[in-house]
C-alpha cells in the first residue's frame, strides 16, 4: 500500500464540524482521483480540530464520521492509507521541534489565523496560532511529494515548504520539499448565504453550506434559498456575479458538464429555473453519497484507522528519528 515507486500524497480534513461540498469538491474528490497514480496517505487531523473548543463526545463521533466520508467519497483503504492523526505521536513531536525553528513573524502572516481569531487574538488558543506548524509536521513526516488542498490552505503549505527549506539549510538535507496541488476550478467553493466568504464547517449559519450529511431535501431547499446576484443572466463572472459563478461551479463539478455548456443551456432562462435544476443535481448527488455512507459500519472504520496508523507509524518514526539526530537530541 505504501507503493515504493510512486510519489507520496498526504492530506487531511479536521473533524471540526459537518464536512461540506467545499471539503468534498476542493479536496476529497481530488484525493480519490489521485489514488492510482500516487501512494496516498489521508489523515483525520484531530489534533487540528482541538485548536478550537470541541465537545469531547461529539468529537469522538466526528472522527469516525470523517473517516466514513473519505470512504463514501471513494477513498479505498486497499489502495490508500486512512488514519487518525493522534494515533501517531510523531506528529506532535515533530511539530514541537519545528516550533523551535518557526518564527513568530512567519505565523503572524497567516491569514486563516487572522480570520479565525478575528478580534479575539489575545484569547484564542496557542494551538490555533500554531496550527500551520503542526500541519507542516503532518506533511513532512511522510516524505510527501504532493499536498492536494483547497485555496485556503495554500499559505500553510507554502509555510511548510519554507520551514523544511530552513531546517535543511541549518541542519543538512533532512526533509523532502512538498509541492502544492490545487484543483483550480474547485479550490474555493463559496458560502451559499454569502458568496464573498468561503463555504466553511464553522460558518455561523448552516445556510452557508451543503453538508455531506444534510438530508437531500433540506440541501435542495438551501440551493433554492441561496443568495443570487443582481441581473438575471446565468453567466460565470467571479467579480460581477460571484453568487451565480459559485452555483455554476458546483453544478459543473457535480454534473461533469462544463460551465460553458451550462451557460449555453440556461441562456435566456431565469435564476429560478437554474436553481431548481441545481437543487435536483445536489439532491441526487447526496442521495447516492449517503447510500454509500450509511452502509459503512463504525467497527470497520475503527479497524481501517488502526491498520492505517500501524502502516504509517514506521515512516513517521524514521523521519522523526532522523530529525532528532540532526538537531542533536539523539
Ligand atoms: N470552501 C472550500 N472550498 C474548497 N476547498 C475547501 N476546503 C475547505 N473549505 C473549502 C478544503 O478542505 C480541506 C479540509 O479543510 P480543513 O478541515 O482542514 O479545514 P479548513 O480548510 O479550515 O476548512 P473548513 O471547512 O473551513 O473548516 P473549519 O471551519 O473547521 O476551519 C482543505 O484542503 C481545505 O482547503
Boltz pocket constraint, residues with backbone or C-beta under 6 A from the ligand:
constraints:
  - pocket:
      binder: B
      contacts: [[A, 12], [A, 13], [A, 14], [A, 15], [A, 16], [A, 17], [A, 22], [A, 23], [A, 24], [A, 25], [A, 26], [A, 27], [A, 148], [A, 149], [A, 150], [A, 151], [A, 152], [A, 153], [A, 186], [A, 187], [A, 188], [A, 189], [A, 190], [A, 198], [A, 199], [A, 200], [A, 201], [A, 202], [A, 203]]
      max_distance: 6.0
